């Protein structure tokens, strides 16, 4: 799992060849902490098909502002540099996979 910052976001996320799932979170956010193990599982299970990155919104306010993130946790799936899916709040792992899987390579 990658940790991205405002300075590296365009290169790491928008320039990636694989789809990138970005978890916008903050350390004080209890729902973010609840979602973290699920995100880690998805990162392991989809390695090679999906890049998973985390962005601390407290330390990196520019990128969340650019994408209109109003609440966390917010998950955004980027493919070919474009946002293709967005989930706000905590969801079960299977619901997340169902929403994102259509955008992943087999």
N, CA, C and O atoms as CSV, one atom per row, in Angstrom:
chain,resi,resn,atom,element,x,y,z
A,1,UNK,N,N,0.855,-1.172,0.000
A,1,UNK,CA,C,0.000,0.000,0.000
A,1,UNK,C,C,0.900,1.233,0.000
A,1,UNK,O,O,1.889,1.305,0.730
A,2,UNK,N,N,0.536,2.188,-0.828
A,2,UNK,CA,C,1.303,3.428,-0.946
A,2,UNK,C,C,0.701,4.518,-0.073
A,2,UNK,O,O,-0.490,4.504,0.237
A,3,UNK,N,N,1.539,5.449,0.311
A,3,UNK,CA,C,1.074,6.667,0.973
A,3,UNK,C,C,1.412,7.809,0.025
A,3,UNK,O,O,2.580,8.023,-0.302
A,4,UNK,N,N,0.397,8.541,-0.415
A,4,UNK,CA,C,0.617,9.637,-1.358
A,4,UNK,C,C,0.382,10.970,-0.673
A,4,UNK,O,O,-0.342,11.068,0.318
A,5,UNK,N,N,1.008,11.980,-1.224
A,5,UNK,CA,C,0.904,13.344,-0.721
A,5,UNK,C,C,0.481,14.250,-1.866
A,5,UNK,O,O,0.470,13.844,-3.028
A,6,UNK,N,N,0.134,15.483,-1.518
A,6,UNK,CA,C,-0.231,16.455,-2.555
A,6,UNK,C,C,0.832,16.515,-3.650
A,6,UNK,O,O,0.508,16.554,-4.837
A,7,UNK,N,N,2.105,16.523,-3.243
A,7,UNK,CA,C,3.213,16.687,-4.191
A,7,UNK,C,C,3.395,15.484,-5.116
A,7,UNK,O,O,3.923,15.635,-6.218
A,8,UNK,N,N,2.968,14.296,-4.690
A,8,UNK,CA,C,3.195,13.093,-5.494
A,8,UNK,C,C,1.926,12.544,-6.133
A,8,UNK,O,O,1.989,11.583,-6.901
A,9,UNK,N,N,0.786,13.133,-5.832
A,9,UNK,CA,C,-0.495,12.579,-6.265
A,9,UNK,C,C,-0.601,12.427,-7.784
A,9,UNK,O,O,-0.941,11.351,-8.276
A,10,UNK,N,N,-0.317,13.485,-8.520
A,10,UNK,CA,C,-0.476,13.424,-9.980
A,10,UNK,C,C,0.378,12.325,-10.593
A,10,UNK,O,O,-0.091,11.570,-11.444
A,11,UNK,N,N,1.624,12.236,-10.164
A,11,UNK,CA,C,2.532,11.240,-10.728
A,11,UNK,C,C,2.130,9.820,-10.326
A,11,UNK,O,O,2.027,8.933,-11.173
A,12,UNK,N,N,1.906,9.616,-9.036
A,12,UNK,CA,C,1.648,8.270,-8.521
A,12,UNK,C,C,0.248,7.774,-8.874
A,12,UNK,O,O,0.084,6.617,-9.262
A,13,UNK,N,N,-0.756,8.630,-8.746
A,13,UNK,CA,C,-2.142,8.191,-8.941
A,13,UNK,C,C,-2.611,8.429,-10.369
A,13,UNK,O,O,-3.012,7.489,-11.055
A,14,UNK,N,N,-2.565,9.662,-10.817
A,14,UNK,CA,C,-3.107,9.981,-12.139
A,14,UNK,C,C,-2.256,9.417,-13.268
A,14,UNK,O,O,-2.765,9.166,-14.360
A,15,UNK,N,N,-0.967,9.215,-13.017
A,15,UNK,CA,C,-0.072,8.693,-14.042
A,15,UNK,C,C,0.115,7.187,-14.012
A,15,UNK,O,O,0.906,6.656,-14.791
A,16,UNK,N,N,-0.586,6.491,-13.142
A,16,UNK,CA,C,-0.406,5.049,-12.990
A,16,UNK,C,C,-1.021,4.274,-14.152
A,16,UNK,O,O,-2.035,4.675,-14.722
A,17,UNK,N,N,-0.380,3.152,-14.489
A,17,UNK,CA,C,-0.916,2.298,-15.544
A,17,UNK,C,C,-2.077,1.447,-15.041
A,17,UNK,O,O,-3.011,1.166,-15.791
A,18,UNK,N,N,-2.023,1.038,-13.783
A,18,UNK,CA,C,-3.101,0.262,-13.180
A,18,UNK,C,C,-4.128,1.200,-12.561
A,18,UNK,O,O,-3.809,2.355,-12.279
A,19,UNK,N,N,-5.348,0.735,-12.346
A,19,UNK,CA,C,-6.303,1.532,-11.571
A,19,UNK,C,C,-5.753,1.764,-10.167
A,19,UNK,O,O,-5.045,0.918,-9.621
A,20,UNK,N,N,-6.084,2.911,-9.592
A,20,UNK,CA,C,-5.602,3.265,-8.257
A,20,UNK,C,C,-6.796,3.601,-7.372
A,20,UNK,O,O,-7.604,4.471,-7.700
A,21,UNK,N,N,-6.895,2.903,-6.252
A,21,UNK,CA,C,-7.904,3.181,-5.247
A,21,UNK,C,C,-7.249,4.032,-4.170
A,21,UNK,O,O,-6.303,3.595,-3.513
A,22,UNK,N,N,-7.753,5.250,-3.990
A,22,UNK,CA,C,-7.190,6.152,-2.989
A,22,UNK,C,C,-8.144,6.250,-1.809
A,22,UNK,O,O,-9.327,6.554,-1.963
A,23,UNK,N,N,-7.604,5.987,-0.638
A,23,UNK,CA,C,-8.337,6.095,0.622
A,23,UNK,C,C,-7.970,7.437,1.247
A,23,UNK,O,O,-6.855,7.615,1.737
A,24,UNK,N,N,-8.903,8.371,1.228
A,24,UNK,CA,C,-8.705,9.675,1.871
A,24,UNK,C,C,-9.167,9.521,3.315
A,24,UNK,O,O,-10.326,9.190,3.565
A,25,UNK,N,N,-8.265,9.759,4.268
A,25,UNK,CA,C,-8.513,9.461,5.669
A,25,UNK,C,C,-7.779,10.465,6.562
A,25,UNK,O,O,-7.042,11.327,6.084
A,26,UNK,N,N,-8.001,10.328,7.860
A,26,UNK,CA,C,-7.262,11.104,8.869
A,26,UNK,C,C,-7.153,10.240,10.123
A,26,UNK,O,O,-8.038,9.428,10.394
A,27,UNK,N,N,-6.073,10.410,10.891
A,27,UNK,CA,C,-5.857,9.561,12.072
A,27,UNK,C,C,-6.948,9.670,13.133
A,27,UNK,O,O,-7.188,8.700,13.852
A,28,UNK,N,N,-7.605,10.796,13.253
A,28,UNK,CA,C,-8.636,11.001,14.273
A,28,UNK,C,C,-9.994,10.443,13.882
A,28,UNK,O,O,-10.905,10.403,14.709
A,29,UNK,N,N,-10.144,10.015,12.644
A,29,UNK,CA,C,-11.431,9.579,12.088
A,29,UNK,C,C,-11.685,8.109,12.429
A,29,UNK,O,O,-11.044,7.215,11.877
A,30,UNK,N,N,-12.624,7.872,13.342
A,30,UNK,CA,C,-12.919,6.496,13.756
A,30,UNK,C,C,-13.448,5.636,12.610
A,30,UNK,O,O,-13.014,4.490,12.488
A,31,UNK,N,N,-14.370,6.123,11.753
A,31,UNK,CA,C,-14.789,5.297,10.614
A,31,UNK,C,C,-13.611,4.956,9.679
A,31,UNK,O,O,-13.575,3.872,9.097
A,32,UNK,N,N,-12.659,5.877,9.540
A,32,UNK,CA,C,-11.469,5.607,8.723
A,32,UNK,C,C,-10.682,4.444,9.310
A,32,UNK,O,O,-10.206,3.574,8.580
A,33,UNK,N,N,-10.547,4.435,10.628
A,33,UNK,CA,C,-9.820,3.363,11.302
A,33,UNK,C,C,-10.560,2.034,11.171
A,33,UNK,O,O,-9.934,0.980,11.059
A,34,UNK,N,N,-11.893,2.084,11.185
A,34,UNK,CA,C,-12.685,0.869,11.005
A,34,UNK,C,C,-12.504,0.296,9.602
A,34,UNK,O,O,-12.497,-0.922,9.422
A,35,UNK,N,N,-12.361,1.162,8.622
A,35,UNK,CA,C,-12.239,0.751,7.228
A,35,UNK,C,C,-10.821,0.275,6.876
A,35,UNK,O,O,-10.649,-0.483,5.921
A,36,UNK,N,N,-9.825,0.702,7.621
A,36,UNK,CA,C,-8.424,0.421,7.292
A,36,UNK,C,C,-8.113,-1.060,7.069
A,36,UNK,O,O,-7.459,-1.380,6.077
A,37,UNK,N,N,-8.546,-1.982,7.939
A,37,UNK,CA,C,-8.239,-3.399,7.680
A,37,UNK,C,C,-8.833,-3.910,6.370
A,37,UNK,O,O,-8.224,-4.740,5.696
A,38,UNK,N,N,-10.008,-3.424,6.010
A,38,UNK,CA,C,-10.633,-3.813,4.743
A,38,UNK,C,C,-9.803,-3.330,3.569
A,38,UNK,O,O,-9.596,-4.067,2.604
A,39,UNK,N,N,-9.329,-2.097,3.647
A,39,UNK,CA,C,-8.499,-1.539,2.572
A,39,UNK,C,C,-7.200,-2.322,2.442
A,39,UNK,O,O,-6.736,-2.579,1.331
A,40,UNK,N,N,-6.609,-2.705,3.581
A,40,UNK,CA,C,-5.380,-3.504,3.560
A,40,UNK,C,C,-5.618,-4.867,2.911
A,40,UNK,O,O,-4.779,-5.340,2.144
A,41,UNK,N,N,-6.745,-5.498,3.209
A,41,UNK,CA,C,-7.087,-6.782,2.586
A,41,UNK,C,C,-7.246,-6.635,1.078
A,41,UNK,O,O,-6.736,-7.455,0.316
A,42,UNK,N,N,-7.943,-5.603,0.651
A,42,UNK,CA,C,-8.131,-5.367,-0.785
A,42,UNK,C,C,-6.781,-5.148,-1.455
A,42,UNK,O,O,-6.549,-5.657,-2.551
A,43,UNK,N,N,-5.894,-4.403,-0.819
A,43,UNK,CA,C,-4.560,-4.153,-1.382
A,43,UNK,C,C,-3.809,-5.469,-1.589
A,43,UNK,O,O,-3.184,-5.667,-2.630
A,44,UNK,N,N,-3.867,-6.361,-0.613
A,44,UNK,CA,C,-3.173,-7.656,-0.727
A,44,UNK,C,C,-3.827,-8.535,-1.797
A,44,UNK,O,O,-3.140,-9.107,-2.643
A,45,UNK,N,N,-5.133,-8.636,-1.756
A,45,UNK,CA,C,-5.835,-9.553,-2.647
A,45,UNK,C,C,-5.810,-9.121,-4.110
A,45,UNK,O,O,-5.872,-9.965,-5.004
A,46,UNK,N,N,-5.721,-7.833,-4.359
A,46,UNK,CA,C,-5.760,-7.323,-5.731
A,46,UNK,C,C,-4.416,-6.798,-6.206
A,46,UNK,O,O,-4.354,-6.064,-7.192
A,47,UNK,N,N,-3.342,-7.161,-5.524
A,47,UNK,CA,C,-1.991,-6.760,-5.943
A,47,UNK,C,C,-1.764,-7.226,-7.381
A,47,UNK,O,O,-2.076,-8.363,-7.734
A,48,UNK,N,N,-1.220,-6.334,-8.197
A,48,UNK,CA,C,-0.998,-6.647,-9.602
A,48,UNK,C,C,-2.149,-6.232,-10.502
A,48,UNK,O,O,-1.982,-6.110,-11.715
A,49,UNK,N,N,-3.331,-6.013,-9.901
A,49,UNK,CA,C,-4.500,-5.563,-10.664
A,49,UNK,C,C,-4.946,-4.175,-10.239
A,49,UNK,O,O,-5.639,-3.479,-10.981
A,50,UNK,N,N,-4.542,-3.778,-9.037
A,50,UNK,CA,C,-5.009,-2.536,-8.437
A,50,UNK,C,C,-3.927,-1.997,-7.522
A,50,UNK,O,O,-3.326,-2.748,-6.754
A,51,UNK,N,N,-3.677,-0.704,-7.601
A,51,UNK,CA,C,-2.787,-0.032,-6.662
A,51,UNK,C,C,-3.678,0.602,-5.599
A,51,UNK,O,O,-4.667,1.258,-5.927
A,52,UNK,N,N,-3.337,0.413,-4.347
A,52,UNK,CA,C,-4.089,1.019,-3.255
A,52,UNK,C,C,-3.193,2.046,-2.574
A,52,UNK,O,O,-2.061,1.749,-2.193
A,53,UNK,N,N,-3.716,3.251,-2.430
A,53,UNK,CA,C,-2.951,4.342,-1.829
A,53,UNK,C,C,-3.790,5.009,-0.746
A,53,UNK,O,O,-5.018,5.042,-0.819
A,54,UNK,N,N,-3.104,5.535,0.250
A,54,UNK,CA,C,-3.770,6.265,1.331
A,54,UNK,C,C,-3.267,7.702,1.319
A,54,UNK,O,O,-2.087,7.954,1.079
A,55,UNK,N,N,-4.173,8.644,1.581
A,55,UNK,CA,C,-3.794,10.045,1.685
A,55,UNK,C,C,-4.379,10.621,2.961
A,55,UNK,O,O,-5.595,10.627,3.156
A,56,UNK,N,N,-3.500,11.105,3.828
A,56,UNK,CA,C,-3.899,11.759,5.069
A,56,UNK,C,C,-4.397,13.158,4.713
A,56,UNK,O,O,-3.622,14.004,4.265
A,57,UNK,N,N,-5.687,13.395,4.912
A,57,UNK,CA,C,-6.285,14.670,4.507
A,57,UNK,C,C,-5.852,15.831,5.393
A,57,UNK,O,O,-5.901,16.982,4.959
A,58,UNK,N,N,-5.428,15.554,6.624
A,58,UNK,CA,C,-4.936,16.625,7.499
A,58,UNK,C,C,-3.597,17.154,7.009
A,58,UNK,O,O,-3.346,18.358,7.047
A,59,UNK,N,N,-2.741,16.249,6.549
A,59,UNK,CA,C,-1.398,16.629,6.102
A,59,UNK,C,C,-1.369,17.081,4.650
A,59,UNK,O,O,-0.415,17.732,4.222
A,60,UNK,N,N,-2.400,16.746,3.890
A,60,UNK,CA,C,-2.440,17.045,2.455
A,60,UNK,C,C,-3.805,17.597,2.077
A,60,UNK,O,O,-4.628,16.865,1.526
A,61,UNK,N,N,-4.067,18.873,2.359
A,61,UNK,CA,C,-5.409,19.421,2.118
A,61,UNK,C,C,-5.704,19.791,0.659
A,61,UNK,O,O,-6.874,19.900,0.290
A,62,UNK,N,N,-4.697,19.983,-0.164
A,62,UNK,CA,C,-4.937,20.471,-1.525
A,62,UNK,C,C,-5.665,19.452,-2.400
A,62,UNK,O,O,-6.638,19.797,-3.071
A,63,UNK,N,N,-5.212,18.224,-2.397
A,63,UNK,CA,C,-5.815,17.212,-3.263
A,63,UNK,C,C,-7.258,16.907,-2.879
A,63,UNK,O,O,-8.115,16.877,-3.762
A,64,UNK,N,N,-7.570,16.677,-1.591
A,64,UNK,CA,C,-8.977,16.469,-1.243
A,64,UNK,C,C,-9.860,17.652,-1.652
A,64,UNK,O,O,-10.998,17.462,-2.082
A,65,UNK,N,N,-9.334,18.868,-1.517
A,65,UNK,CA,C,-10.081,20.046,-1.946
A,65,UNK,C,C,-10.326,20.044,-3.440
A,65,UNK,O,O,-11.409,20.403,-3.902
A,66,UNK,N,N,-9.321,19.640,-4.192
A,66,UNK,CA,C,-9.411,19.586,-5.649
A,66,UNK,C,C,-10.509,18.623,-6.112
A,66,UNK,O,O,-11.170,18.861,-7.124
A,67,UNK,N,N,-10.694,17.532,-5.358
A,67,UNK,CA,C,-11.683,16.527,-5.732
A,67,UNK,C,C,-12.997,16.671,-4.978
A,67,UNK,O,O,-13.853,15.790,-5.055
A,68,UNK,N,N,-13.167,17.768,-4.254
A,68,UNK,CA,C,-14.436,18.058,-3.596
A,68,UNK,C,C,-14.790,17.098,-2.473
A,68,UNK,O,O,-15.966,16.821,-2.240
A,69,UNK,N,N,-13.798,16.596,-1.787
A,69,UNK,CA,C,-14.053,15.666,-0.693
A,69,UNK,C,C,-14.560,16.452,0.506
A,69,UNK,O,O,-13.880,17.337,1.023
A,70,UNK,N,N,-15.768,16.110,0.934
A,70,UNK,CA,C,-16.417,16.823,2.034
A,70,UNK,C,C,-16.426,16.024,3.323
A,70,UNK,O,O,-16.595,16.597,4.400
A,71,UNK,N,N,-16.250,14.724,3.239
A,71,UNK,CA,C,-16.253,13.869,4.418
A,71,UNK,C,C,-15.320,12.698,4.215
A,71,UNK,O,O,-15.033,12.303,3.085
A,72,UNK,N,N,-14.850,12.145,5.319
A,72,UNK,CA,C,-13.971,10.986,5.247
A,72,UNK,C,C,-14.527,9.884,6.137
A,72,UNK,O,O,-15.205,10.174,7.122
A,73,UNK,N,N,-14.256,8.645,5.813
A,73,UNK,CA,C,-13.421,8.192,4.710
A,73,UNK,C,C,-14.128,8.352,3.359
A,73,UNK,O,O,-15.338,8.167,3.234
A,74,UNK,N,N,-13.330,8.698,2.374
A,74,UNK,CA,C,-13.789,8.708,0.992
A,74,UNK,C,C,-12.809,7.865,0.193
A,74,UNK,O,O,-11.595,8.046,0.291
A,75,UNK,N,N,-13.337,6.955,-0.586
A,75,UNK,CA,C,-12.532,6.134,-1.484
A,75,UNK,C,C,-12.841,6.567,-2.902
A,75,UNK,O,O,-14.004,6.644,-3.300
A,76,UNK,N,N,-11.789,6.852,-3.666
A,76,UNK,CA,C,-11.971,7.189,-5.078
A,76,UNK,C,C,-11.115,6.242,-5.904
A,76,UNK,O,O,-9.926,6.064,-5.637
A,77,UNK,N,N,-11.736,5.638,-6.913
A,77,UNK,CA,C,-11.014,4.785,-7.846
A,77,UNK,C,C,-10.697,5.600,-9.090
A,77,UNK,O,O,-11.591,6.148,-9.735
A,78,UNK,N,N,-9.416,5.672,-9.415
A,78,UNK,CA,C,-8.954,6.379,-10.607
A,78,UNK,C,C,-8.484,5.353,-11.627
A,78,UNK,O,O,-7.796,4.390,-11.291
A,79,UNK,N,N,-8.865,5.576,-12.868
A,79,UNK,CA,C,-8.428,4.719,-13.966
A,79,UNK,C,C,-8.051,5.625,-15.122
A,79,UNK,O,O,-8.829,6.491,-15.521
A,80,UNK,N,N,-6.860,5.426,-15.656
A,80,UNK,CA,C,-6.340,6.268,-16.740
A,80,UNK,C,C,-6.395,7.750,-16.366
A,80,UNK,O,O,-6.687,8.604,-17.204
A,81,UNK,N,N,-6.110,8.037,-15.099
A,81,UNK,CA,C,-6.057,9.423,-14.649
A,81,UNK,C,C,-7.395,10.077,-14.373
A,81,UNK,O,O,-7.448,11.269,-14.074
A,82,UNK,N,N,-8.490,9.311,-14.470
A,82,UNK,CA,C,-9.824,9.860,-14.277
A,82,UNK,C,C,-10.538,9.155,-13.127
A,82,UNK,O,O,-10.352,7.957,-12.911
A,83,UNK,N,N,-11.346,9.901,-12.399
A,83,UNK,CA,C,-12.176,9.297,-11.369
A,83,UNK,C,C,-13.274,8.474,-12.044
A,83,UNK,O,O,-13.986,8.967,-12.920
A,84,UNK,N,N,-13.401,7.194,-11.616
A,84,UNK,CA,C,-14.436,6.341,-12.190
A,84,UNK,C,C,-15.441,5.855,-11.148
A,84,UNK,O,O,-16.555,5.473,-11.508
A,85,UNK,N,N,-15.076,5.860,-9.875
A,85,UNK,CA,C,-15.980,5.456,-8.801
A,85,UNK,C,C,-15.631,6.242,-7.543
A,85,UNK,O,O,-14.487,6.653,-7.350
A,86,UNK,N,N,-16.640,6.446,-6.685
A,86,UNK,CA,C,-16.438,7.138,-5.410
A,86,UNK,C,C,-17.366,6.525,-4.369
A,86,UNK,O,O,-18.545,6.284,-4.630
A,87,UNK,N,N,-16.815,6.279,-3.189
A,87,UNK,CA,C,-17.583,5.766,-2.061
A,87,UNK,C,C,-17.259,6.633,-0.857
A,87,UNK,O,O,-16.091,6.853,-0.535
A,88,UNK,N,N,-18.292,7.121,-0.198
A,88,UNK,CA,C,-18.113,7.912,1.020
A,88,UNK,C,C,-18.664,7.103,2.181
A,88,UNK,O,O,-19.796,6.622,2.140
A,89,UNK,N,N,-17.847,6.961,3.215
A,89,UNK,CA,C,-18.279,6.216,4.392
A,89,UNK,C,C,-17.786,4.785,4.381
A,89,UNK,O,O,-17.108,4.348,3.452
A,90,UNK,N,N,-18.137,4.073,5.421
A,90,UNK,CA,C,-17.715,2.687,5.592
A,90,UNK,C,C,-18.704,1.762,4.890
A,90,UNK,O,O,-19.919,1.896,5.035
A,91,UNK,N,N,-18.154,0.826,4.128
A,91,UNK,CA,C,-18.966,-0.183,3.445
A,91,UNK,C,C,-18.318,-1.546,3.666
A,91,UNK,O,O,-17.113,-1.626,3.902
A,92,UNK,N,N,-19.102,-2.612,3.592
A,92,UNK,CA,C,-18.516,-3.951,3.690
A,92,UNK,C,C,-17.576,-4.216,2.514
A,92,UNK,O,O,-17.738,-3.659,1.429
A,93,UNK,N,N,-16.603,-5.069,2.757
A,93,UNK,CA,C,-15.605,-5.391,1.737
A,93,UNK,C,C,-16.248,-5.854,0.437
A,93,UNK,O,O,-15.860,-5.392,-0.636
A,94,UNK,N,N,-17.220,-6.754,0.510
A,94,UNK,CA,C,-17.829,-7.280,-0.711
A,94,UNK,C,C,-18.549,-6.191,-1.507
A,94,UNK,O,O,-18.555,-6.222,-2.737
A,95,UNK,N,N,-19.147,-5.242,-0.814
A,95,UNK,CA,C,-19.813,-4.132,-1.507
A,95,UNK,C,C,-18.785,-3.268,-2.240
A,95,UNK,O,O,-19.035,-2.818,-3.358
A,96,UNK,N,N,-17.646,-3.041,-1.620
A,96,UNK,CA,C,-16.583,-2.254,-2.264
A,96,UNK,C,C,-16.055,-2.989,-3.496
A,96,UNK,O,O,-15.907,-2.403,-4.568
A,97,UNK,N,N,-15.777,-4.268,-3.326
A,97,UNK,CA,C,-15.248,-5.057,-4.441
A,97,UNK,C,C,-16.241,-5.073,-5.599
A,97,UNK,O,O,-15.848,-4.916,-6.755
A,98,UNK,N,N,-17.490,-5.258,-5.305
A,98,UNK,CA,C,-18.516,-5.280,-6.359
A,98,UNK,C,C,-18.532,-3.967,-7.132
A,98,UNK,O,O,-18.702,-3.963,-8.351
A,99,UNK,N,N,-18.355,-2.853,-6.427
A,99,UNK,CA,C,-18.385,-1.553,-7.078
A,99,UNK,C,C,-17.136,-1.304,-7.924
A,99,UNK,O,O,-17.215,-0.673,-8.978
A,100,UNK,N,N,-15.980,-1.801,-7.461
A,100,UNK,CA,C,-14.716,-1.492,-8.132
A,100,UNK,C,C,-14.269,-2.526,-9.153
A,100,UNK,O,O,-13.520,-2.201,-10.073
A,101,UNK,N,N,-14.717,-3.765,-9.003
A,101,UNK,CA,C,-14.156,-4.852,-9.792
A,101,UNK,C,C,-14.330,-4.693,-11.299
A,101,UNK,O,O,-13.474,-5.143,-12.061
A,102,UNK,N,N,-15.389,-4.081,-11.736
A,102,UNK,CA,C,-15.614,-3.913,-13.182
A,102,UNK,C,C,-14.522,-3.075,-13.834
A,102,UNK,O,O,-14.323,-3.150,-15.047
A,103,UNK,N,N,-13.811,-2.276,-13.035
A,103,UNK,CA,C,-12.778,-1.404,-13.592
A,103,UNK,C,C,-11.387,-2.025,-13.547
A,103,UNK,O,O,-10.418,-1.400,-13.979
A,104,UNK,N,N,-11.276,-3.247,-13.027
A,104,UNK,CA,C,-9.976,-3.891,-12.871
A,104,UNK,C,C,-9.699,-4.837,-14.001
A,104,UNK,O,O,-10.611,-5.405,-14.603
A,105,UNK,N,N,-8.414,-4.999,-14.284
A,105,UNK,CA,C,-8.004,-5.970,-15.286
A,105,UNK,C,C,-8.199,-7.370,-14.718
A,105,UNK,O,O,-8.037,-7.586,-13.517
A,106,UNK,N,N,-8.549,-8.326,-15.587
A,106,UNK,CA,C,-8.717,-9.716,-15.102
A,106,UNK,C,C,-7.397,-10.321,-14.649
A,106,UNK,O,O,-7.362,-11.473,-14.217
